[in-house]
Amino acid sequence: MKYTAKDVLQYVQEEEVKFVRLAFCDVFGRQKNISIVASELPRAFQYGIAFDASAIAGFGDETHSDLLLRPAPETLMLLPWRPEHGQVVRMFCSIVHPDGSPFECDTRTLLKETAARAGERGFQFLFGAEQEFYLFKLDERGEPTREPYDRAGYMDVAPEDLGENIRREICLTLEQMGIWPESSHHEEGPGQNEIDFRYSDPITAADNAMTFQSIVRSVAQRNGLYADFSPKPLEGKPGSGFHINLSVQARDGRDCLPQVIAGVLDKVGEMTVFLNPCENSYARFGSNKAPGYISWSKENRSQLVRVPAAVGEYRRAELRSPDPTANPYLAFALLIQAGLYGIEHHLELPQPVDLNLYQADSETLSRFRRLPQNLSSARAEAAGSAFIRACVPAAIRDSYCPG
């Protein structure tokens, strides 16, 4: 259901909601929130709730520190683990200046505007997320260790897979919030898990990705565990990916997916710093099904982009390089822009690469462009890109590519 502000105010009153979390994220996709009492909600809808932006990464300094949060009523969600009496709800927010103009570092608004421009041109993009994470034990002080919760492997079952009940609790919690997981299973690494989502519109998919990480961390903590979304938490073990599935529907019925994939392949090097924003991201590339080269194939998981076996509305492309530290709003916005670039420039999809690049010799690999191999080279490629300058506001670029 798409709530209006009036609906939200009525719901809050009828359900005895006491607190409202106003959620947003910094430029790097770290979720933040301000909690207000329910009686302040009319003011939040009409005027916004002020906060000190100078304390948020990438939001500026003390000279222009006042920003406002304006809740989006259609994102209303009840937080089901809170008390039945005095309930807590959450809404995502847009961020604006005191004069009401959009804040240039609000990546959620950036995605919303990008998707709208694609719609004006006759294209609707859809996204589905697959996020991997590790579960680690806590020490006697409650601090995270690097001891995995179990030693199970890919798609193992109980009793080896100790994460089964944790994943079930996560999925049930998400369903209570109106988010529908598609599947879940143990991944290859010890204590590593994956939960996948059905595809949806860009904003909903990004909101769900943000909610997912929050729920996973909360459920893990309740069970005496630590959920780790870093790209490569254990040396010599599989890294964690944020596999992004995307599809496109053209108003005129054209099949534009090949051109979308071609656009992504053309621009992915320039986008990489935004898809893989920390130094540890690059330790993951080139092994354990994480790509190292710019190529595509059907079904082949050693490639950067694969097109899974599917037909009709389920036909999609899967980008395998991003990791869970990426800001999903920014990642999806860039993929839409790259897809539009491929469509509007009539890019042709290169031949698929039907071989295992992890086992290929150096002569074979020399035929392919590599993804940036470290954070500094990814920053340099983005800083020199006219495409990135056109798609990403300067303040966000400066946060990812300092100096």
C-alpha positions as CSV (number, residue, x, y, z in Angstrom):
1,M,0.0,0.0,0.0
2,K,1.2,3.5,-0.9
3,Y,0.5,5.6,2.2
4,T,-0.2,9.4,2.0
5,A,0.7,11.7,4.8
6,K,-2.9,11.7,5.9
7,D,-2.9,7.9,6.0
8,V,0.3,7.9,8.1
9,L,-1.1,10.3,10.7
10,Q,-4.3,8.2,11.0
11,Y,-2.3,5.0,11.3
12,V,0.0,6.5,14.0
13,Q,-3.0,7.6,16.0
14,E,-5.0,4.3,15.6
15,E,-2.1,2.0,16.3
16,E,-0.8,3.9,19.3
17,V,2.6,4.6,17.7
18,K,4.9,6.4,20.1
19,F,8.1,6.9,18.1
20,V,8.9,7.6,14.4
21,R,12.3,6.9,13.0
22,L,13.3,9.2,10.1
23,A,15.8,7.3,8.1
24,F,18.4,8.4,5.6
25,C,21.9,7.6,4.6
26,D,25.2,9.4,4.1
27,V,27.0,9.5,0.7
28,F,28.6,6.1,1.4
29,G,25.2,4.4,2.1
30,R,25.6,4.1,5.9
31,Q,22.1,4.3,7.3
32,K,21.3,7.1,9.8
33,N,18.1,8.1,11.6
34,I,16.5,10.6,13.9
35,S,13.8,9.4,16.2
36,I,10.9,11.8,16.9
37,V,7.8,11.3,19.1
38,A,4.6,10.8,17.1
39,S,3.2,14.2,18.0
40,E,5.9,15.8,16.0
41,L,4.9,14.0,12.8
42,P,2.6,16.8,11.4
43,R,5.5,19.2,11.7
44,A,7.8,16.7,10.0
45,F,5.5,16.4,7.0
46,Q,4.8,20.2,6.7
47,Y,8.2,21.7,7.5
48,G,10.8,18.9,7.9
49,I,13.0,18.0,10.8
50,A,16.3,19.8,11.1
51,F,19.6,18.1,11.8
52,D,23.3,18.9,11.9
53,A,24.7,17.8,8.6
54,S,28.3,18.7,9.4
55,A,28.5,15.5,11.5
56,I,27.5,13.3,8.6
57,A,30.2,11.9,6.2
58,G,30.2,13.8,2.9
59,F,27.5,16.3,3.9
60,G,29.7,19.4,4.3
61,D,31.3,21.3,7.2
62,E,30.0,23.6,9.9
63,T,29.6,26.6,7.6
64,H,26.4,25.2,6.0
65,S,25.3,22.6,8.5
66,D,21.5,23.0,8.7
67,L,19.5,20.5,6.6
68,L,16.0,19.1,6.9
69,L,14.5,15.6,6.7
70,R,11.2,15.3,4.9
71,P,9.6,11.8,5.5
72,A,8.3,9.9,2.5
73,P,4.9,8.6,3.7
74,E,4.8,5.8,1.1
75,T,7.8,4.1,2.9
76,L,6.0,3.7,6.2
77,M,7.0,0.4,8.0
78,L,6.3,-0.9,11.4
79,L,9.4,-2.2,13.2
80,P,8.1,-5.5,14.3
81,W,10.7,-6.3,17.0
82,R,9.6,-3.3,19.1
83,P,7.0,-3.5,21.9
84,E,3.4,-4.0,21.0
85,H,2.4,-1.0,23.1
86,G,4.2,2.2,22.2
87,Q,5.1,0.9,18.7
88,V,7.8,2.3,16.5
89,V,7.6,3.0,12.8
90,R,10.1,4.0,10.2
91,M,10.0,6.1,7.1
92,F,12.8,7.0,4.6
93,C,13.3,10.7,4.0
94,S,14.4,13.2,1.4
95,I,17.0,15.7,2.4
96,V,16.5,19.4,1.6
97,H,18.1,22.8,2.3
98,P,16.2,25.2,4.6
99,D,14.8,26.9,1.4
100,G,13.3,23.6,0.3
101,S,15.7,22.9,-2.5
102,P,17.1,19.3,-2.8
103,F,20.4,18.6,-1.1
104,E,22.9,17.6,-3.7
105,C,24.3,14.7,-1.6
106,D,21.0,13.0,-1.1
107,T,21.6,9.8,-3.1
108,R,18.0,8.6,-2.6
109,T,16.7,11.7,-4.4
110,L,19.4,11.3,-7.1
111,L,18.1,7.8,-7.8
112,K,14.5,9.0,-7.8
113,E,15.3,11.7,-10.4
114,T,17.4,9.3,-12.5
115,A,14.6,6.7,-12.6
116,A,12.1,9.5,-13.5
117,R,14.3,10.7,-16.4
118,A,14.6,7.1,-17.7
119,G,10.8,6.9,-17.5
120,E,10.4,10.1,-19.5
121,R,12.6,8.5,-22.2
122,G,10.4,5.4,-22.3
123,F,12.4,3.0,-20.2
124,Q,11.6,1.4,-16.8
125,F,14.5,-0.3,-15.0
126,L,13.9,-3.0,-12.3
127,F,16.4,-4.3,-9.8
128,G,16.9,-7.3,-7.6
129,A,19.5,-7.6,-4.9
130,E,21.6,-10.5,-3.7
131,Q,23.6,-9.6,-0.6
132,E,26.1,-12.0,1.1
133,F,27.3,-11.6,4.7
134,Y,29.2,-13.5,7.4
135,L,28.0,-14.4,10.8
136,F,30.8,-14.2,13.5
137,K,30.8,-15.1,17.1
138,L,31.1,-12.5,19.9
139,D,33.7,-12.6,22.6
140,E,33.0,-12.5,26.4
141,R,32.8,-8.7,26.2
142,G,30.3,-8.8,23.4
143,E,32.8,-7.6,20.8
144,P,33.0,-9.3,17.3
145,T,35.6,-11.9,16.7
146,R,36.8,-13.5,13.4
147,E,35.5,-16.9,14.5
148,P,32.7,-18.0,12.0
149,Y,29.4,-19.1,13.4
150,D,29.7,-22.4,11.6
151,R,32.0,-24.3,9.2
152,A,29.3,-25.2,6.6
153,G,29.7,-24.8,2.8
154,Y,27.6,-23.9,-0.2
155,M,23.9,-24.8,0.3
156,D,24.7,-27.2,3.2
157,V,21.9,-28.0,5.6
158,A,21.6,-28.4,9.3
159,P,23.3,-29.5,11.5
160,E,26.4,-28.3,9.6
161,D,24.5,-25.1,8.6
162,L,23.9,-23.2,11.9
163,G,22.7,-20.1,10.1
164,E,19.4,-21.7,8.9
165,N,17.4,-20.5,11.9
166,I,19.0,-17.0,11.7
167,R,18.1,-16.7,8.0
168,R,14.5,-17.9,8.7
169,E,14.2,-15.2,11.5
170,I,15.5,-12.6,9.1
171,C,13.1,-13.6,6.3
172,L,10.1,-13.7,8.7
173,T,11.0,-10.3,10.0
174,L,11.3,-8.9,6.5
175,E,7.9,-10.3,5.6
176,Q,6.4,-8.6,8.6
177,M,7.7,-5.4,7.2
178,G,6.2,-6.0,3.7
179,I,9.5,-7.0,2.1
180,W,9.5,-10.4,0.3
181,P,12.7,-12.4,0.2
182,E,12.9,-14.8,-2.8
183,S,15.4,-17.4,-1.4
184,S,18.1,-17.9,1.2
185,H,20.9,-20.3,1.7
186,H,24.4,-20.9,3.2
187,E,27.2,-19.6,1.0
188,E,30.6,-21.0,0.3
189,G,32.5,-19.4,3.2
190,P,32.3,-20.6,6.8
191,G,29.5,-18.7,8.5
192,Q,28.7,-17.0,5.1
193,N,25.0,-16.6,4.1
194,E,23.0,-15.1,1.3
195,I,19.4,-13.9,1.0
196,D,17.9,-12.8,-2.4
197,F,15.0,-10.5,-3.2
198,R,12.4,-10.3,-5.9
199,Y,13.0,-7.5,-8.4
200,S,11.2,-4.2,-8.0
201,D,11.4,-0.5,-9.0
202,P,14.8,1.2,-8.3
203,I,13.8,3.2,-5.1
204,T,12.0,0.2,-3.5
205,A,14.9,-2.1,-4.3
206,A,17.4,0.3,-2.8
207,D,15.2,1.0,0.3
208,N,14.9,-2.8,0.8
209,A,18.7,-3.2,0.5
210,M,19.2,-0.6,3.2
211,T,16.5,-2.3,5.4
212,F,17.9,-5.7,4.8
213,Q,21.3,-4.9,6.3
214,S,19.7,-3.2,9.3
215,I,17.5,-6.3,9.9
216,V,20.3,-8.7,9.5
217,R,22.5,-6.9,12.0
218,S,19.6,-6.6,14.5
219,V,18.6,-10.3,14.3
220,A,22.3,-11.4,14.5
221,Q,22.7,-9.2,17.6
222,R,19.6,-10.7,19.2
223,N,21.1,-14.1,18.7
224,G,24.5,-13.2,20.2
225,L,26.3,-12.9,16.8
226,Y,27.8,-10.2,14.6
227,A,26.8,-9.8,11.0
228,D,29.7,-8.7,8.8
229,F,29.0,-7.1,5.4
230,S,32.6,-6.2,4.6
231,P,33.9,-7.4,1.1
232,K,36.6,-9.7,2.4
233,P,36.5,-10.4,6.1
234,L,38.5,-13.6,6.0
235,E,41.8,-13.9,4.1
236,G,41.8,-16.9,1.8
237,K,38.0,-17.4,2.0
238,P,35.3,-16.2,-0.3
239,G,34.4,-12.5,-0.2
240,S,30.9,-11.1,0.1
241,G,29.2,-9.7,-3.0
242,F,26.3,-7.5,-3.6
243,H,25.1,-9.0,-6.9
244,I,22.8,-6.6,-8.7
245,N,20.2,-8.0,-11.1
246,L,18.7,-5.5,-13.5
247,S,16.2,-5.6,-16.3
248,V,14.7,-3.0,-18.5
249,Q,11.3,-2.6,-20.1
250,A,10.9,-0.3,-23.1
251,R,7.6,1.5,-23.7
252,D,7.7,0.6,-27.4
253,G,8.4,-3.1,-26.6
254,R,12.0,-3.2,-27.8
255,D,14.4,-5.7,-26.3
256,C,17.0,-3.2,-24.9
257,L,18.8,-5.5,-22.5
258,P,21.8,-6.2,-24.8
259,Q,22.4,-2.5,-25.2
260,V,22.0,-2.0,-21.5
261,I,24.6,-4.6,-20.8
262,A,26.9,-3.1,-23.4
263,G,26.6,0.3,-21.7
264,V,27.4,-1.2,-18.3
265,L,30.4,-3.0,-19.7
266,D,31.6,0.2,-21.3
267,K,31.3,2.3,-18.1
268,V,31.9,-0.1,-15.3
269,G,35.6,0.8,-14.8
270,E,34.6,4.4,-14.3
271,M,31.8,3.4,-11.9
272,T,33.8,0.9,-9.9
273,V,34.8,3.2,-7.0
274,F,31.1,3.8,-6.3
275,L,30.4,0.0,-6.5
276,N,33.4,-1.0,-4.4
277,P,34.2,2.0,-2.2
278,C,36.8,0.6,0.3
279,E,40.3,-0.7,-0.1
280,N,39.2,-4.2,1.1
281,S,36.8,-4.3,-1.8
282,Y,39.7,-5.1,-4.2
283,A,41.0,-8.0,-2.2
284,R,37.9,-9.8,-3.3
285,F,38.3,-9.4,-7.1
286,G,39.6,-12.3,-9.3
287,S,38.8,-15.3,-7.1
288,N,35.9,-17.3,-5.6
289,K,33.4,-16.2,-8.3
290,A,34.3,-12.5,-7.9
291,P,35.2,-11.0,-11.3
292,G,38.5,-9.4,-12.2
293,Y,38.0,-8.7,-15.9
294,I,35.3,-6.8,-17.9
295,S,33.4,-9.5,-19.8
296,W,30.0,-11.1,-20.0
297,S,28.5,-14.5,-20.6
298,K,25.4,-16.6,-20.3
299,E,25.2,-18.4,-17.0
300,N,29.1,-18.3,-16.5
301,R,29.8,-17.1,-12.9
302,S,33.5,-16.2,-13.7
303,Q,32.3,-13.2,-15.7
304,L,31.6,-9.7,-14.6
305,V,28.1,-9.8,-16.1
306,R,26.1,-13.0,-16.6
307,V,22.7,-13.4,-18.1
308,P,21.0,-16.2,-16.2
309,A,18.8,-18.8,-17.9
310,A,15.4,-17.1,-17.9
311,V,12.7,-15.9,-20.4
312,G,10.1,-13.2,-20.7
313,E,9.7,-11.0,-17.6
314,Y,12.4,-12.9,-15.7
315,R,15.1,-12.1,-18.3
316,R,17.8,-10.0,-16.6
317,A,21.5,-9.3,-16.3
318,E,23.5,-9.9,-13.1
319,L,26.4,-7.6,-12.3
320,R,28.8,-9.5,-10.0
321,S,31.4,-6.9,-9.1
322,P,29.7,-4.7,-6.4
323,D,30.0,-5.5,-2.7
324,P,27.8,-4.8,0.2
325,T,29.6,-1.6,1.2
326,A,28.2,0.1,-1.9
327,N,25.5,2.8,-1.5
328,P,22.6,1.1,-3.3
329,Y,20.9,4.4,-4.3
330,L,24.1,5.6,-6.0
331,A,24.9,2.2,-7.5
332,F,21.4,1.8,-9.1
333,A,21.5,5.4,-10.4
334,L,24.8,4.8,-12.1
335,L,23.6,1.5,-13.6
336,I,20.5,3.2,-15.0
337,Q,22.7,6.0,-16.5
338,A,25.1,3.4,-18.0
339,G,22.1,1.4,-19.4
340,L,20.7,4.6,-21.0
341,Y,24.1,5.4,-22.5
342,G,24.2,2.0,-24.1
343,I,20.6,2.4,-25.5
344,E,21.0,5.9,-26.8
345,H,24.5,5.3,-28.4
346,H,23.3,2.0,-29.9
347,L,26.2,0.1,-28.4
348,E,26.6,-3.4,-29.6
349,L,27.1,-6.2,-27.1
350,P,30.5,-7.9,-27.6
351,Q,30.8,-11.6,-28.0
352,P,30.2,-13.6,-24.8
353,V,33.2,-15.2,-23.1
354,D,32.4,-18.8,-22.6
355,L,35.4,-19.9,-20.6
356,N,36.5,-19.9,-17.0
357,L,38.6,-16.8,-16.5
358,Y,39.9,-18.0,-13.2
359,Q,41.7,-20.8,-15.0
360,A,42.7,-18.9,-18.2
361,D,46.4,-18.3,-19.1
362,S,48.0,-14.9,-19.2
363,E,47.8,-14.7,-23.0
364,T,44.1,-15.2,-22.9
365,L,43.5,-12.8,-20.1
366,S,45.5,-10.1,-21.9
367,R,42.6,-9.7,-24.3
368,F,40.3,-8.3,-21.7
369,R,40.2,-5.0,-19.8
370,R,40.7,-5.4,-16.1
371,L,38.6,-3.9,-13.4
372,P,40.6,-1.4,-11.3
373,Q,42.9,-3.4,-9.0
374,N,42.9,-1.1,-6.0
375,L,41.0,1.9,-4.6
376,S,43.5,4.5,-5.8
377,S,43.2,3.4,-9.5
378,A,39.4,3.2,-9.2
379,R,39.4,6.8,-7.9
380,A,41.6,7.9,-10.7
381,E,39.4,6.3,-13.3
382,A,36.3,7.9,-11.9
383,A,38.0,11.3,-11.5
384,G,38.9,11.4,-15.2
385,S,35.5,10.3,-16.4
386,A,33.2,12.7,-18.3
387,F,30.4,10.1,-17.8
388,I,30.8,10.3,-14.0
389,R,31.0,14.1,-14.0
390,A,27.7,14.2,-15.9
391,C,26.0,11.6,-13.6
392,V,27.3,12.3,-10.1
393,P,27.2,15.7,-8.3
394,A,30.5,17.2,-7.6
395,A,30.1,17.0,-3.8
396,I,29.6,13.2,-4.0
397,R,32.5,12.8,-6.4
398,D,34.8,14.7,-4.1
399,S,33.8,12.3,-1.2
400,Y,34.7,9.2,-3.2
401,C,37.7,10.7,-5.0
402,P,39.3,13.1,-2.5
403,G,42.1,15.3,-3.7
